[in-house]
Amino acid sequence: MDGSAVAELEAAERVVMRWDSSSASASAGGGAGDEPMLFDGGGDRAEAERFLRAVDDLRRLAPPSPAAVGSPRRLSSSGSSAGGAGSGAVQVAMARLEDEFRHVLSSRALDIEIEALADLSSLSINSDRSNSASSADLPPPDEDDSVSSTIGRRSSAYRSLRSIREIDLLPDDAVADLRAIASRMAAAGYGRECAQVYASVRKPAVDASLRRLGVERLSIGDVQRLEWDALEAKIRRWIRAARAAVRGVFASERRLCFHIFHDLPISSSTISAAAAATPATHDTPFAEAVKGAALQLFGFAEAISIGRRSPEKLFKIIDLHDALSDLLPDVSDIFAASKAAESIYVQAVEIRSRLADAVRGILSEFENAVLRDPLKTAVPGGTIHPLTRYVMNYSSLICDYKATLSELIVSRPSASARLAAEGNELAPSLAEMELPELENQSPLAAHIVWIIVVLEHNLEGKASLYKDLALSHLFMMNNVHYIVHKVKDSPDLWGMIGDDYLKRLTGKFTVAATNYQRTAWLKILNCLRDEGLHVSGGFSSGISKSALRERFKSFNAAFEEAHRVQSGWCVPDNQLREELRISIAEKLLPAYRSFLGRFRHHIENGKHPELYIKYSVEDLEIAVGDLFEGVPPSPHNRRRSHG
C-alpha cells in the first residue's frame, strides 16, 4: 500500500473511530439511545455523508477477510487482530451503521392511518398488474449512491403494487438513509445482520397494525369454540381486516423492504452449508417481518375451513371464500415471487381450497338435514311448516350466491344422497324417486331441485300426522303454495328449477286444494241433494217432511262443525285464503239457495221451522268469511229471524 493510500486509510479510520458505538456507550454508561446519532433526521448531513465516504474508503483500502465477517458488535470488541490493518475500523463502522439503521427505522416510522386502510374493498391489484415493472428491468444498485439519490430511483422503479394502497411507512429521506446504510453493510458482508435488525424492528410494527385492524390472536381451537353469532361477526370483521392487511400493510411493507434491500447481497460469506441451501434474498427481511402476522391472519380462515359444518355457516363461509379469492392475486404478487415468503401464498391457496370443500360439504349436509328432519307433531291449523320457510329462504339465498356456487358445485346429487338417512320413514320412497332433469341443467340447479324434492317428501310425511284428512290436504296446499310463490318471487330460483318443474309444483298445489275441498265439503254439499227426500205411491207421493227435516238438521250440524273447526285452521297467505273462501262459497251458496228455494215452504208450513232452517244464504256467506283465520269463531248469532 503506497503512502497516499495509507494516508487515506488513516483519515477514514479517524472519521469512523469518532463514532465508535462501543466506546461511546461504555463512557456514557448507557446504550445507543443516549448518544448522538448521525442519521437523526435533523442533524449534520455533511457528517453523515463524510462517515459513509469513510466507510467506502475503508472497504476499498482494507477489505475484510472472511474471518472478520460476523456480528459487528462482537468483532469490533476484539480489535484489529481479527482481520489486519483497518479491519478493526471496519468493525466499528459496521457496529455504528447497525445502530444507525435501527435508530432510523424506529424513530422515523410514520403512523399508519389504519381506519382509512379498513375500507379497501374496492381496491385491486389487477388493474395495474400488466404495467408493473419486473425486477429484471431495474438497474443494478450503485454502491456509491449518495444518500439523497437512492430513494428516487427505487420509487420510480417499483410500481407493481401501486394500484392497491401503498403507504409511506417512513419519510423518503429516512428510506434513502436506510438504503445507504444497508448497501454499505451488505457490501462489507453484513447484509444478514442488517436484515435481522430490520425484521426485529418492523415485525412488532406489523403486529401492532393487525391488532389495530381487529385481527385477534386466536388458535384454531379458540375459533372453533366460538358460538356462531360471535363467529359470524368476527368473519365480517376479518374480511375487512384482511383486505386492509394484504392491500395496505403487507404491500407497504414489501415496498419498504424493496426500496432498502433490492439487489443487495443479504447472505453472509461465512454462512453454514445448511443455511446456504436456502440463501437469504432481498425479500428475506420482508418475510421475517410479516410472516408471523400473515400466518395469524390466514389462520383464522383456516380454522373456519376445518371447523364443524352446519347449514347456517354456508353463506358466511362463501363470503370468506370469495374474499380470499379476491385477495389471492394480491397475495400472489406480494408473497409468491419471494422464495422466503411464498409459503404464505401457498397456505392461502390451500385455505381457499378447504373453504370450497367446506361449502360443498355444508350443502350436502343441508340436503341430509332436510331429509332427516323428524316428523314430530303436526303444526297447528295446517299452516306453513317452519321447515318449509327455512328451506325455501335458504334456497333463495343459494341463488343469491350462484356465481360462486356454480363454480364450486360441479357434480349432481349422487344416488347415495337419496339414501343418506338410514331408518328414515321417507327413505324407501326417496330411493325410488326420480330426480327431474332439465336440458342443460347445471349441477347447482340439480341440487336445488333435489332440495325441494326432498322437502316435498318430508312434508308428505308430516301431512300424515293429521288425523283429519281434509286438514292434511290443507297443510300440503299451504306448503306447496308457499314453495311455488317463493320460486316465482325469485327470478334466479325460477331460472334454476325451470318452468317444467314449476308446473309440476303448481299441479301438486292444485291437487291438494281440490282434495281439501272435496274431503272437507262434499259431505255438507251432499246434504243439499234431492236424493232420499221423495216418496211415491198411494196417497203419500211427494216430499217426505220427516226426511227433509232430518236433511236440514244434518246440514246444520255438518256446517256448524265445519265452521267451528275450519275457522281454527290457517291459510296464512291473504290472497290464497280469500280465493279459497270464494271457491267454497261458489259451491256452497248456490246449492244452499237452490235447496232452500225448493223445500223451504215444506218446513215453514210445519211446526217450529226455525229449528230446521237456521241459516239464510247471507248467514252462510258471512260464516264462510270466518274460515282459515287460525282462531275459533267469535260467538254471534247469524240466523235471520224466521217469519
C-alpha positions as CSV (number, residue, x, y, z in Angstrom):
1,M,0.0,0.0,0.0
2,D,1.6,3.3,-1.1
3,G,1.8,6.3,1.1
4,S,-1.2,8.1,-0.2
5,A,-3.4,5.0,0.3
6,V,-2.1,4.7,3.9
7,A,-3.0,8.4,4.5
8,E,-6.5,7.8,3.0
9,L,-7.0,4.8,5.2
10,E,-5.8,6.5,8.4
11,A,-8.1,9.5,7.6
12,A,-11.0,7.2,7.1
13,E,-10.2,5.4,10.3
14,R,-10.2,8.6,12.3
15,V,-13.6,9.6,10.9
16,V,-15.0,6.2,11.8
17,M,-13.5,5.9,15.2
18,R,-15.0,9.2,16.3
19,W,-18.3,7.3,16.1
20,D,-17.3,4.1,17.9
21,S,-20.5,2.9,19.4
22,S,-18.9,0.6,21.9
23,S,-16.6,3.2,23.4
24,A,-19.3,5.9,23.4
25,S,-21.7,3.5,25.1
26,A,-19.2,2.5,27.7
27,S,-18.1,6.1,28.5
28,A,-21.8,7.2,28.8
29,G,-22.8,4.2,30.9
30,G,-25.8,3.6,28.7
31,G,-27.0,2.4,25.3
32,A,-27.1,3.9,21.9
33,G,-30.2,5.9,22.8
34,D,-28.0,8.2,25.0
35,E,-25.5,9.1,22.3
36,P,-25.8,11.4,19.3
37,M,-26.8,9.8,16.0
38,L,-25.6,10.6,12.5
39,F,-28.9,9.9,10.9
40,D,-31.4,11.6,13.2
41,G,-33.4,13.4,10.5
42,G,-32.2,16.8,11.6
43,G,-28.5,16.5,12.3
44,D,-25.4,17.4,10.4
45,R,-25.9,15.8,7.0
46,A,-22.3,16.7,6.0
47,E,-21.0,14.5,8.8
48,A,-23.3,11.6,7.7
49,E,-22.0,11.9,4.2
50,R,-18.4,12.1,5.5
51,F,-19.0,8.9,7.5
52,L,-20.4,7.0,4.6
53,R,-17.4,8.1,2.4
54,A,-15.1,6.9,5.1
55,V,-16.8,3.5,5.2
56,D,-16.5,3.3,1.4
57,D,-12.8,4.1,1.7
58,L,-12.2,1.5,4.4
59,R,-13.9,-1.2,2.4
60,R,-11.8,-0.2,-0.7
61,L,-8.5,0.1,1.0
62,A,-8.8,-2.6,3.7
63,P,-11.4,-5.1,2.6
64,P,-12.3,-7.5,5.5
65,S,-11.0,-11.1,5.4
66,P,-13.6,-13.9,5.7
67,A,-12.6,-14.4,9.3
68,A,-13.5,-10.8,10.1
69,V,-17.1,-11.1,8.8
70,G,-19.7,-11.7,11.5
71,S,-21.5,-9.8,14.2
72,P,-20.1,-6.2,14.1
73,R,-20.9,-5.8,17.7
74,R,-18.8,-8.9,18.7
75,L,-15.9,-8.4,16.3
76,S,-15.5,-4.7,17.0
77,S,-14.7,-5.5,20.6
78,S,-11.8,-7.8,19.5
79,G,-9.9,-5.0,17.8
80,S,-7.9,-5.2,14.6
81,S,-6.3,-8.5,15.3
82,A,-9.2,-10.4,13.5
83,G,-8.6,-9.0,10.1
84,G,-5.4,-7.0,9.8
85,A,-4.9,-3.3,9.0
86,G,-8.1,-1.3,9.0
87,S,-10.3,-4.3,9.9
88,G,-10.9,-3.0,13.4
89,A,-12.2,0.3,12.0
90,V,-14.5,-1.7,9.6
91,Q,-16.0,-3.5,12.6
92,V,-16.5,-0.2,14.4
93,A,-18.1,1.2,11.3
94,M,-20.5,-1.8,10.9
95,A,-21.5,-1.6,14.6
96,R,-22.2,2.1,14.2
97,L,-24.2,1.6,11.0
98,E,-26.2,-1.2,12.7
99,D,-27.1,1.3,15.5
100,E,-27.9,4.0,13.0
101,F,-30.1,1.6,10.9
102,R,-32.1,0.5,14.0
103,H,-32.4,4.2,15.1
104,V,-33.7,5.5,11.8
105,L,-36.1,2.5,11.3
106,S,-37.5,3.0,14.8
107,S,-37.6,6.8,15.3
108,R,-38.6,7.9,11.8
109,A,-41.6,5.5,11.3
110,L,-44.8,7.1,10.4
111,D,-48.2,6.3,12.0
112,I,-50.4,4.4,9.6
113,E,-54.0,5.5,9.3
114,I,-55.5,2.1,10.0
115,E,-59.0,3.4,10.0
116,A,-58.6,4.6,6.4
117,L,-57.0,1.3,5.4
118,A,-60.0,-0.7,6.6
119,D,-62.1,0.4,3.6
120,L,-60.1,-1.2,0.8
121,S,-62.9,-3.4,-0.6
122,S,-62.9,-1.7,-4.0
123,L,-59.1,-1.8,-4.5
124,S,-57.5,-4.4,-6.6
125,I,-54.0,-5.1,-7.8
126,N,-55.2,-6.5,-11.1
127,S,-55.7,-3.1,-12.9
128,D,-52.1,-2.2,-12.7
129,R,-50.5,-5.7,-12.9
130,S,-49.8,-5.7,-16.6
131,N,-48.0,-2.4,-16.3
132,S,-45.8,-3.3,-13.4
133,A,-42.1,-3.3,-13.6
134,S,-40.3,-6.5,-13.1
135,S,-37.1,-6.7,-11.1
136,A,-35.3,-7.7,-14.3
137,D,-36.0,-4.2,-15.7
138,L,-34.4,-2.5,-12.7
139,P,-30.8,-1.1,-13.0
140,P,-28.2,-2.7,-10.7
141,P,-27.5,-0.9,-7.5
142,D,-24.7,1.6,-7.4
143,E,-22.8,1.1,-4.2
144,D,-21.6,4.7,-4.4
145,D,-25.1,6.2,-4.5
146,S,-25.4,9.3,-2.4
147,V,-27.9,9.4,0.4
148,S,-30.2,11.7,-1.5
149,S,-30.3,9.9,-4.8
150,T,-31.0,6.3,-3.8
151,I,-34.7,6.6,-3.0
152,G,-35.6,8.5,-6.1
153,R,-34.7,5.7,-8.5
154,R,-36.3,2.9,-6.3
155,S,-39.5,4.9,-6.0
156,S,-39.9,5.3,-9.8
157,A,-39.0,1.6,-10.5
158,Y,-41.2,-0.2,-8.0
159,R,-44.7,0.1,-9.4
160,S,-46.2,-3.4,-9.1
161,L,-48.4,-2.7,-6.1
162,R,-49.3,0.9,-6.8
163,S,-52.9,0.0,-7.7
164,I,-53.8,-1.1,-4.2
165,R,-52.8,1.2,-1.3
166,E,-49.1,1.6,-0.8
167,I,-48.5,3.7,2.3
168,D,-45.3,5.5,3.2
169,L,-44.1,3.8,6.3
170,L,-41.1,6.2,6.6
171,P,-40.3,9.6,5.0
172,D,-38.4,9.4,1.7
173,D,-35.2,10.8,3.3
174,A,-35.3,8.2,6.0
175,V,-35.7,5.4,3.4
176,A,-32.8,6.8,1.5
177,D,-30.7,6.8,4.6
178,L,-31.7,3.2,5.3
179,R,-30.8,2.2,1.8
180,A,-27.4,3.9,2.0
181,I,-26.7,2.2,5.3
182,A,-27.9,-1.2,4.1
183,S,-25.8,-1.1,0.9
184,R,-22.6,-0.4,2.9
185,M,-23.3,-3.2,5.4
186,A,-24.2,-5.7,2.6
187,A,-21.1,-4.8,0.6
188,A,-19.0,-5.4,3.7
189,G,-20.6,-8.9,4.3
190,Y,-23.0,-7.8,6.9
191,G,-26.2,-7.9,4.9
192,R,-27.7,-10.7,7.1
193,E,-27.1,-8.7,10.3
194,C,-28.8,-5.7,8.7
195,A,-31.7,-7.8,7.7
196,Q,-32.1,-9.1,11.2
197,V,-32.2,-5.6,12.6
198,Y,-34.8,-4.7,10.0
199,A,-37.1,-7.7,10.9
200,S,-36.7,-7.1,14.6
201,V,-38.0,-3.5,14.3
202,R,-40.7,-4.0,11.6
203,K,-42.2,-7.2,12.9
204,P,-43.7,-5.5,16.1
205,A,-44.9,-2.7,13.9
206,V,-46.7,-5.1,11.6
207,D,-48.2,-7.0,14.5
208,A,-49.4,-3.7,16.0
209,S,-51.1,-2.7,12.7
210,L,-53.0,-6.0,12.6
211,R,-54.1,-5.6,16.2
212,R,-55.5,-2.2,15.3
213,L,-57.3,-3.8,12.4
214,G,-59.0,-6.1,14.9
215,V,-57.1,-9.3,14.0
216,E,-57.1,-11.3,17.2
217,R,-54.5,-13.9,18.2
218,L,-56.9,-16.9,18.3
219,S,-55.9,-20.5,18.0
220,I,-57.8,-22.9,15.8
221,G,-59.4,-24.3,19.0
222,D,-60.4,-20.8,20.1
223,V,-62.1,-20.2,16.8
224,Q,-64.0,-23.5,16.8
225,R,-65.3,-23.0,20.3
226,L,-67.0,-19.7,19.5
227,E,-70.7,-19.5,19.3
228,W,-71.9,-19.0,15.7
229,D,-73.3,-15.4,16.3
230,A,-69.9,-14.3,17.7
231,L,-68.1,-16.1,14.9
232,E,-70.3,-14.6,12.2
233,A,-69.4,-11.1,13.5
234,K,-65.7,-12.0,13.5
235,I,-65.9,-13.2,9.9
236,R,-67.3,-9.9,8.8
237,R,-64.5,-8.0,10.6
238,W,-61.9,-10.4,9.3
239,I,-62.9,-9.8,5.7
240,R,-62.4,-6.0,6.1
241,A,-59.2,-6.5,8.1
242,A,-57.7,-9.0,5.6
243,R,-58.3,-6.5,2.7
244,A,-56.5,-3.8,4.7
245,A,-53.7,-6.1,5.9
246,V,-52.9,-7.5,2.5
247,R,-53.5,-4.5,0.3
248,G,-52.3,-1.9,2.7
249,V,-50.0,-3.2,5.5
250,F,-48.2,-6.1,3.7
251,A,-48.0,-4.3,0.3
252,S,-46.5,-1.3,2.0
253,E,-44.0,-3.4,4.0
254,R,-42.9,-5.2,0.8
255,R,-42.3,-1.8,-0.9
256,L,-40.3,-0.5,2.0
257,C,-38.2,-3.6,2.1
258,F,-37.7,-3.4,-1.7
259,H,-36.5,0.2,-1.5
260,I,-34.0,-0.7,1.2
261,F,-32.7,-4.1,0.2
262,H,-33.4,-4.7,-3.5
263,D,-30.4,-6.3,-5.2
264,L,-28.2,-6.2,-2.1
265,P,-26.3,-9.3,-1.1
266,I,-28.0,-10.3,2.2
267,S,-26.3,-13.6,2.9
268,S,-23.0,-13.5,4.8
269,S,-20.0,-15.0,3.1
270,T,-19.5,-17.3,6.2
271,I,-22.9,-18.8,6.4
272,S,-23.1,-22.5,7.1
273,A,-23.7,-25.1,4.4
274,A,-27.2,-25.8,5.8
275,A,-28.1,-22.1,5.5
276,A,-26.6,-21.9,2.0
277,A,-29.3,-24.4,0.9
278,T,-31.8,-21.6,1.4
279,P,-29.8,-18.4,0.9
280,A,-31.2,-15.1,2.1
281,T,-32.5,-12.8,-0.6
282,H,-33.6,-9.2,-0.6
283,D,-37.1,-10.4,0.3
284,T,-35.9,-12.2,3.4
285,P,-36.3,-9.2,5.7
286,F,-39.8,-8.6,4.5
287,A,-40.7,-12.3,5.0
288,E,-39.3,-12.3,8.5
289,A,-41.2,-9.1,9.4
290,V,-44.6,-10.1,8.1
291,K,-44.7,-13.9,8.2
292,G,-46.0,-14.3,11.7
293,A,-48.7,-11.7,11.2
294,A,-49.7,-13.3,7.8
295,L,-49.9,-16.8,9.3
296,Q,-52.0,-15.4,12.2
297,L,-54.3,-13.6,9.7
298,F,-54.9,-16.6,7.5
299,G,-55.0,-18.9,10.4
300,F,-58.5,-17.6,11.2
301,A,-59.8,-18.6,7.8
302,E,-58.1,-21.9,8.1
303,A,-59.9,-22.6,11.4
304,I,-63.2,-21.8,9.8
305,S,-62.4,-24.1,6.8
306,I,-61.8,-27.2,9.0
307,G,-64.5,-26.4,11.6
308,R,-67.8,-28.2,12.1
309,R,-70.0,-28.0,9.1
310,S,-73.6,-26.8,9.7
311,P,-76.1,-25.3,7.3
312,E,-76.2,-21.8,9.0
313,K,-72.5,-21.3,8.2
314,L,-72.8,-21.7,4.4
315,F,-73.2,-18.2,3.3
316,K,-70.6,-16.6,5.6
317,I,-68.1,-19.3,4.5
318,I,-68.9,-18.4,0.9
319,D,-68.2,-14.7,1.8
320,L,-64.9,-15.8,3.3
321,H,-64.1,-17.9,0.2
322,D,-64.9,-15.0,-2.1
323,A,-62.9,-12.5,0.0
324,L,-59.9,-14.8,-0.1
325,S,-60.3,-15.5,-3.8
326,D,-60.4,-11.7,-4.4
327,L,-57.3,-11.2,-2.4
328,L,-55.3,-14.1,-3.9
329,P,-53.9,-12.2,-6.9
330,D,-52.7,-9.6,-4.5
331,V,-51.3,-12.2,-2.1
332,S,-49.6,-13.8,-5.1
333,D,-47.9,-10.5,-6.2
334,I,-46.8,-9.7,-2.7
335,F,-45.7,-13.1,-1.5
336,A,-45.4,-15.7,-4.3
337,A,-42.5,-14.1,-6.1
338,S,-40.4,-14.3,-2.9
339,K,-38.8,-17.7,-2.1
340,A,-38.7,-16.6,1.5
341,A,-42.5,-15.8,1.7
342,E,-44.1,-18.0,-1.0
343,S,-45.3,-20.4,1.7
344,I,-47.8,-17.7,2.8
345,Y,-49.3,-17.7,-0.7
346,V,-49.3,-21.5,-0.8
347,Q,-51.1,-21.5,2.5
348,A,-53.7,-19.0,1.3
349,V,-54.4,-21.1,-1.8
350,E,-54.8,-24.3,0.3
351,I,-57.2,-22.5,2.7
352,R,-59.4,-21.3,-0.2
353,S,-59.5,-24.9,-1.4
354,R,-60.6,-26.1,2.0
355,L,-63.2,-23.4,2.2
356,A,-64.5,-24.7,-1.2
357,D,-64.6,-28.2,0.3
358,A,-66.5,-26.9,3.3
359,V,-69.1,-25.2,1.1
360,R,-69.7,-28.4,-0.8
361,G,-69.9,-30.4,2.4
362,I,-72.3,-28.0,4.0
363,L,-74.6,-28.1,1.0
364,S,-74.7,-31.9,1.2
365,E,-75.3,-31.7,5.0
366,F,-78.2,-29.3,4.4
367,E,-79.8,-31.7,2.0
368,N,-79.4,-34.5,4.5
369,A,-80.8,-32.3,7.3
370,V,-83.9,-31.7,5.3
371,L,-84.2,-35.4,4.6
372,R,-83.7,-36.3,8.3
373,D,-86.0,-33.6,9.7
374,P,-88.1,-35.6,12.2
375,L,-91.9,-35.8,11.8
376,K,-92.6,-35.0,15.5
377,T,-96.0,-33.4,15.9
378,A,-98.2,-31.6,13.3
379,V,-98.1,-27.8,13.2
380,P,-101.5,-26.4,14.4
381,G,-104.1,-25.5,11.8
382,G,-102.2,-26.9,8.8
383,T,-100.2,-23.7,8.4
384,I,-96.8,-23.4,6.7
385,H,-94.3,-25.5,8.4
386,P,-91.1,-23.8,9.7
387,L,-89.1,-26.3,7.7
388,T,-90.7,-25.1,4.5
389,R,-89.9,-21.4,5.2
390,Y,-86.4,-22.3,6.2
391,V,-85.6,-24.4,3.2
392,M,-87.1,-22.0,0.7
393,N,-85.4,-19.0,2.2
394,Y,-82.2,-21.0,2.2
395,S,-82.7,-21.9,-1.4
396,S,-83.3,-18.3,-2.4
397,L,-80.0,-17.4,-0.7
398,I,-78.3,-20.1,-2.5
399,C,-79.3,-18.4,-5.8
400,D,-78.0,-15.1,-4.5
401,Y,-74.6,-16.8,-4.3
402,K,-75.0,-18.7,-7.5
403,A,-71.9,-17.1,-9.1
404,T,-69.6,-18.7,-6.6
405,L,-71.6,-21.9,-6.0
406,S,-71.9,-22.6,-9.8
407,E,-68.1,-22.8,-9.8
408,L,-67.8,-24.9,-6.7
409,I,-70.7,-27.3,-7.2
410,V,-69.6,-29.5,-10.1
411,S,-71.5,-32.7,-9.6
412,R,-75.2,-33.6,-9.4
413,P,-76.7,-35.1,-6.3
414,S,-75.5,-38.7,-6.0
415,A,-77.7,-41.8,-5.6
416,S,-76.2,-42.3,-2.2
417,A,-77.5,-38.9,-1.1
418,R,-81.1,-40.2,-1.6
419,L,-80.4,-42.9,1.0
420,A,-78.4,-40.8,3.3
421,A,-80.8,-41.1,6.2
422,E,-80.9,-44.7,7.3
423,G,-84.1,-45.7,9.0
424,N,-85.9,-42.5,7.9
425,E,-89.5,-43.2,7.2
426,L,-89.1,-41.5,3.8
427,A,-86.1,-43.4,2.7
428,P,-88.0,-46.2,0.7
429,S,-90.0,-43.7,-1.3
430,L,-87.0,-41.5,-1.9
431,A,-84.9,-44.4,-3.2
432,E,-87.5,-44.9,-6.0
433,M,-88.0,-41.3,-6.7
434,E,-86.6,-39.8,-9.9
435,L,-84.8,-36.5,-9.8
436,P,-86.2,-34.3,-12.5
437,E,-83.6,-33.4,-15.1
438,L,-83.8,-30.3,-17.3
439,E,-82.0,-29.8,-20.5
440,N,-78.6,-28.1,-19.9
441,Q,-79.3,-28.2,-16.1
442,S,-76.3,-27.2,-14.1
443,P,-75.2,-29.3,-11.1
444,L,-76.2,-26.4,-8.8
445,A,-79.7,-26.3,-10.3
446,A,-79.9,-30.1,-9.8
447,H,-79.1,-29.7,-6.1
448,I,-81.7,-27.0,-5.7
449,V,-84.4,-29.2,-7.3
450,W,-83.2,-32.1,-5.2
451,I,-83.6,-30.0,-2.0
452,I,-87.2,-29.1,-3.0
453,V,-88.0,-32.7,-3.9
454,V,-86.7,-33.9,-0.5
455,L,-88.7,-31.1,1.2
456,E,-91.9,-32.2,-0.6
457,H,-91.4,-35.8,0.5
458,N,-90.7,-34.7,4.1
459,L,-93.9,-32.6,4.0
460,E,-95.9,-35.6,2.9
461,G,-94.7,-37.4,5.9
462,K,-95.6,-34.5,8.1
463,A,-99.1,-34.3,6.5
464,S,-99.8,-37.9,7.5
465,L,-99.6,-36.8,11.2
466,Y,-103.0,-35.1,10.9
467,K,-106.0,-37.3,11.9
468,D,-108.3,-35.1,9.8
469,L,-107.7,-35.9,6.1
470,A,-109.0,-32.5,5.0
471,L,-106.5,-30.8,7.2
472,S,-103.8,-33.0,5.8
473,H,-104.7,-31.7,2.3
474,L,-104.9,-28.1,3.5
475,F,-101.4,-28.5,5.0
476,M,-100.0,-29.7,1.7
477,M,-101.8,-27.0,-0.1
478,N,-100.4,-24.2,2.1
479,N,-96.8,-25.5,2.0
480,V,-96.7,-26.2,-1.8
481,H,-98.3,-22.9,-2.4
482,Y,-95.5,-21.2,-0.4
483,I,-92.9,-23.1,-2.3
484,V,-94.4,-22.1,-5.7
485,H,-94.6,-18.4,-4.7
486,K,-91.1,-18.3,-3.3
487,V,-89.9,-19.7,-6.7
488,K,-92.0,-17.1,-8.6
489,D,-90.7,-14.3,-6.3
490,S,-87.1,-15.1,-7.1
491,P,-86.2,-15.0,-10.9
492,D,-82.9,-16.7,-10.1
493,L,-84.6,-19.5,-8.3
494,W,-87.2,-19.8,-11.0
495,G,-84.5,-19.9,-13.6
496,M,-82.7,-22.7,-11.7
497,I,-85.6,-25.1,-11.3
498,G,-87.1,-24.3,-14.7
499,D,-90.7,-24.0,-16.0
500,D,-91.4,-27.7,-16.2
501,Y,-90.7,-28.4,-12.5
502,L,-92.6,-25.2,-11.5
503,K,-95.6,-26.5,-13.5
504,R,-95.3,-29.8,-11.6
505,L,-95.3,-28.0,-8.3
506,T,-98.2,-25.9,-9.3
507,G,-100.1,-29.0,-10.3
508,K,-99.4,-30.5,-6.9
509,F,-100.8,-27.4,-5.2
510,T,-103.9,-27.6,-7.4
511,V,-104.4,-31.3,-6.5
512,A,-104.0,-30.6,-2.7
513,A,-106.5,-27.7,-2.9
514,T,-109.0,-29.8,-4.8
515,N,-108.6,-32.7,-2.4
516,Y,-109.1,-30.4,0.6
517,Q,-112.4,-29.0,-0.8
518,R,-113.7,-32.4,-1.8
519,T,-112.8,-34.0,1.6
520,A,-114.0,-31.1,3.7
521,W,-117.2,-30.0,1.9
522,L,-118.5,-33.0,-0.1
523,K,-120.4,-34.4,2.9
524,I,-122.0,-31.0,3.5
525,L,-122.9,-30.5,-0.2
526,N,-124.4,-34.0,-0.3
527,C,-126.9,-32.8,2.4
528,L,-128.3,-30.4,-0.2
529,R,-129.2,-33.1,-2.8
530,D,-132.7,-34.3,-3.5
531,E,-132.0,-38.0,-3.3
532,G,-133.9,-39.6,-0.5
533,L,-136.5,-36.8,0.0
534,H,-139.2,-38.0,-2.4
535,V,-141.7,-40.7,-1.6
536,S,-144.2,-42.2,-4.1
537,G,-147.2,-44.5,-4.2
538,G,-150.8,-44.2,-3.0
539,F,-151.8,-41.0,-1.2
540,S,-148.3,-40.2,0.1
541,S,-146.5,-39.3,-3.0
542,G,-144.4,-36.1,-2.8
543,I,-141.8,-34.9,-0.2
544,S,-141.1,-36.7,3.0
545,K,-141.2,-34.0,5.5
546,S,-139.5,-36.1,8.2
547,A,-136.7,-36.8,5.8
548,L,-136.5,-33.2,4.8
549,R,-136.3,-32.1,8.5
550,E,-133.5,-34.6,9.1
551,R,-131.8,-33.3,6.0
552,F,-131.8,-29.7,7.3
553,K,-130.7,-30.9,10.7
554,S,-127.8,-32.9,9.1
555,F,-126.8,-29.9,7.0
556,N,-126.8,-27.5,10.0
557,A,-124.8,-29.9,12.2
558,A,-122.2,-30.6,9.4
559,F,-121.9,-26.9,8.5
560,E,-121.6,-25.8,12.2
561,E,-118.9,-28.4,12.8
562,A,-117.0,-27.4,9.7
563,H,-117.3,-23.7,10.6
564,R,-116.1,-24.3,14.2
565,V,-113.2,-26.5,13.1
566,Q,-112.1,-24.8,10.0
567,S,-112.2,-21.3,11.5
568,G,-109.3,-22.5,13.6
569,W,-107.4,-23.8,10.6
570,C,-104.9,-21.4,9.0
571,V,-104.2,-20.2,5.5
572,P,-101.6,-17.5,6.1
573,D,-101.5,-16.2,2.5
574,N,-104.1,-13.5,2.3
575,Q,-104.8,-14.0,-1.4
576,L,-105.0,-17.7,-1.2
577,R,-107.3,-17.5,1.9
578,E,-109.7,-15.3,0.0
579,E,-109.6,-17.4,-3.1
580,L,-110.3,-20.5,-1.1
581,R,-113.3,-18.8,0.6
582,I,-114.6,-17.7,-2.7
583,S,-114.3,-21.2,-4.2
584,I,-116.1,-22.7,-1.2
585,A,-118.8,-20.1,-1.4
586,E,-119.3,-20.6,-5.1
587,K,-120.1,-24.2,-4.5
588,L,-122.0,-23.9,-1.2
589,L,-124.1,-20.8,-1.6
590,P,-125.8,-21.7,-4.9
591,A,-126.5,-25.2,-3.7
592,Y,-128.0,-24.0,-0.5
593,R,-130.0,-21.3,-2.2
594,S,-131.5,-23.8,-4.6
595,F,-132.2,-26.3,-1.9
596,L,-133.8,-23.6,0.3
597,G,-135.9,-22.4,-2.7
598,R,-137.2,-25.9,-3.5
599,F,-138.0,-27.1,0.0
600,R,-138.4,-24.1,2.3
601,H,-142.2,-23.9,2.1
602,H,-142.4,-27.5,3.3
603,I,-140.7,-26.7,6.5
604,E,-142.3,-23.3,7.0
605,N,-145.8,-24.8,6.8
606,G,-144.9,-27.1,9.7
607,K,-144.2,-26.6,13.4
608,H,-141.0,-24.8,14.6
609,P,-139.5,-24.2,11.3
610,E,-136.6,-22.2,13.0
611,L,-135.3,-25.4,14.4
612,Y,-134.5,-26.6,10.8
613,I,-133.9,-23.6,8.7
614,K,-131.3,-22.0,10.9
615,Y,-129.4,-20.0,8.3
616,S,-130.0,-17.7,5.4
617,V,-127.8,-17.7,2.4
618,E,-126.3,-14.4,3.7
619,D,-125.6,-16.1,7.1
620,L,-123.6,-18.8,5.3
621,E,-121.7,-16.2,3.3
622,I,-120.7,-14.4,6.5
623,A,-119.8,-17.7,8.1
624,V,-117.5,-18.7,5.2
625,G,-115.7,-15.4,5.8
626,D,-114.6,-16.7,9.2
627,L,-112.7,-19.7,7.8
628,F,-108.9,-20.1,7.9
629,E,-108.2,-17.3,10.3
630,G,-106.4,-19.6,12.7
631,V,-108.7,-18.7,15.6
632,P,-112.1,-20.0,16.8
633,P,-115.1,-18.0,15.5
634,S,-116.5,-15.3,17.7
635,P,-119.9,-16.2,19.2
636,H,-122.6,-14.4,17.4
637,N,-126.0,-15.3,16.0
638,R,-126.0,-15.4,12.2
639,R,-129.6,-16.6,11.9
640,R,-132.1,-14.3,10.4
641,S,-135.4,-14.1,12.2
642,H,-137.8,-16.5,10.8
643,G,-141.2,-15.2,10.0
